[in-house]
Amino acid sequence: MGVSDGVWECGKPKRFSIISMPQSEGEKGEVTFSLRPRRGRSLAPPFPPSRPQAIPAAAVFLFATFSFGGVRMAMDQQAAMERLQELYREKNKHLETFLEPVTPFEFYREIFPVGSFERKGHYEDAKGNGIAVTVPPKAAGIALEIKEEGKAKRYTITDELSELSEVYNTDFTIMSPLSYFGRQRCGKNARYLYALVFDLDGVGMPQLRDTLHQMNKDILPQATFVVNSGTGLHLYYVLKEPVPMYPHNQKCLKELKYSLTRQIWNRYTSTIKEPQMQGILQGFRVVGSGSKLGREYPVKAFRLGGPVELAQLLDYIPDSNGERQRLEGLMRKSRLSLDEAKEKYPDWYERRIIKKERRGRWTVKRDLYDWWLHRIADEIRVGHRFYGIMTLAIYAKKCGIDEDELRRDAFALLQPYDDMSVEDINRFTKDDVVCALEMFNEDYVTFPRDDIAKLSGLTMPVNKRNWRKQEEHIQVMNTMKALKKQLGEIVNEGRPKGSGTAQVRVYEWRQQHPEGRKADCHRETGLDPKTIRKWWDCPPPAVRFEDGHITVRVSPSQELSDWLLDALHNEGQE
């Protein structure tokens, strides 16, 4: 077997190591391996070469078995790689048949039009630039955000895009569709987002065909570019207008991308059931550089559609569970850019942007917070749970509620909200609460009342008491009424005491509408739904004494009423 030279070491050649490779398509449960040179010094052979006679027969058989296994694994891996390479060629052929191939330069020029970046050597442009990161082969497979020196090389991409030519002939280079200030690919340095990109894995030929079919039938938004990444697809949605990467915008875009990922990544577009969520700053293999299959199989781009607007993408998110409404609420922003606002409102820009002053506002009594907490606990519906807690956070900041108290109240709603879920896909989780509590921010205290009503699904009647306690409100109104009387104005004294109690109004409405529903009663009377539910099956007492008069509820005939009236008349009472 040739072990005297230490050729085999535990079933694999000396100076080689076994590394795990991705599972090959169509062979569920199979593990494949690759043979490659070891990094560093090899271990010594388990038995000295000078004493082959010392090797037991059982050990010889064991090594022979391992040796065969190693070769078999290498052959399996090679076969799997050949299948992936053939699939890569099939994908390219199919895409070339129906779509327009584009060169790497054409691809990036359309994403980053002239003027997007700083011109090379023109620092006075004061613009962001693109950043490409090349990872050496020995470091491939580690996290894409590499900060240690010597493990990655960064390329600053200027407006001419000439630097991209240096990365085409590389094994692993990534770039995100953003501009950055500085050399670090991080959120605080991000300037503009030029495209939304979605990475689909588990894409064979059936999945490729179905992805294109869903886009052509408007089931999924039509991508600007479809990119063959080697083993999967990258779908690029180039934006008509780049989005400034303010912290709030980053949060909104992240949520939008997560929601769209759940729509694009479905059982027809990928063999992998669980969608893989990626952040907004995620980098992707550079078009023209090597794919996972090697430099001989470069990443290739094909044109499908045109640029898109964010509003177009929102149309593909379902509104049945409130997801689209939540995103619309998060993405509301001023129509003016910061530069336009600076020119139009210089005083505001100086005060709010330069000096970082907070907007002036009133601090509302906590009654508003308590009232809203009870409403979202009792009346919220599925599809509005997230917004219930989100608006609670807004009111907490508006009313000066401590953050710890807000968190306790919000997490107390987690279990009852989750119990409302009908399907596993619609569970209410801790992450939902944490995300909603991000609205506990001074910037949202002026969130419009009408928008809160739309997001929460709860009616928001105009508060005529300005959140005063009832006793305080009555005192103010009585004082105003007395002043009007002194001035000789006619004062409406209102209806007699007890004439319009909620219980009576609900009962009278039900008498007039025997087949009516609670919703109809709410719409016609304006009574609170909780009040209607309270008195729906509770008729008022048959005999009541109000303002010196006896009121008798007669049912079912008039005979009793006639008898009572006669009796009262005979006793001299009216």
GIDA-V270170 format. One record per backbone hydrogen bond with DSSP energy under -1.0 kcal/mol. NH is the residue of the N-H (numbers start at 0). CO is the residue of the C=O. Records with the same first field share a line. If there is no record, write none. Layout:
NH=CO  CO
//
This chain:
5=2
8=11
13=6
15=12
16=35
18=33
20=31
26=23
29=26
33=18
35=16
37=14
50=47
53=50
54=51
59=55
60=56
61=57
62=58
63=59
64=60
65=61
66=62
67=63
68=64
69=65
70=66
71=67
72=68
73=69
74=70
75=71
76=72
77=73
78=74
79=75
80=76
81=77
82=78
83=79
84=80
85=81
86=82
87=83
88=84
89=85
90=86
91=87
92=88
93=89
94=90
95=91
96=92
97=93
98=94
99=302
101=300
106=102
107=103
108=104
109=105
110=106
111=107
115=112
121=118
122=120
124=121
125=122
128=179
129=156
131=154
132=173
133=152
134=171
138=135
141=138
145=143
150=147
152=133
154=131
156=129
158=117
160=157
163=160
164=161
165=162
166=163
173=132
174=283
177=175
178=191
179=128
180=188
185=183
190=178
192=242
193=176
195=236
197=234
199=232
207=203
208=204
209=205
210=206
211=207
212=208
213=209
214=210
215=211
216=212
217=214
218=213
219=213
223=235
224=235
225=301
226=233
227=299
228=231
232=199
233=226
234=197
235=224
236=195
238=193
239=307
242=192
244=190
245=243
249=245
250=246
251=247
252=248
253=249
254=250
255=251
256=252
257=253
258=254
259=255
260=256
261=257
263=259
264=260
265=263
269=265
270=201
281=278
283=174
285=172
287=298
288=285
289=169
290=293
293=290
296=293
298=288
299=227
301=225
302=99
303=223
304=222
307=237
312=308
313=309
315=312
316=313
323=317
325=321
326=322
327=323
328=324
329=325
330=326
340=336
341=337
342=338
343=339
344=340
348=344
349=345
350=346
351=347
352=348
353=348
354=349
356=350
363=397
367=364
369=365
370=366
371=367
372=368
373=369
374=370
375=371
376=372
377=373
378=374
383=380
387=383
388=384
389=385
390=386
391=387
392=388
393=389
394=390
395=391
396=392
397=393
398=394
400=395
405=401
406=402
407=403
408=404
409=405
410=406
411=407
412=409
416=412
417=413
418=414
420=417
425=422
426=423
432=428
433=429
434=430
435=431
436=432
437=434
438=435
439=436
440=438
443=440
444=441
446=443
451=447
452=448
453=449
454=450
455=451
456=452
467=464
472=468
473=469
474=470
475=471
476=472
477=473
478=474
479=475
480=476
481=477
482=478
483=479
484=480
485=481
486=482
487=484
488=483
498=495
504=500
505=501
506=502
507=503
508=504
509=505
510=506
511=507
512=508
515=512
520=516
521=517
522=518
523=519
524=520
525=521
531=527
532=528
533=529
534=530
537=534
543=550
545=548
548=545
550=543
552=541
561=557
562=558
563=559
564=560
565=561
566=562
567=563
568=564
569=565
570=566
571=568
572=567
//
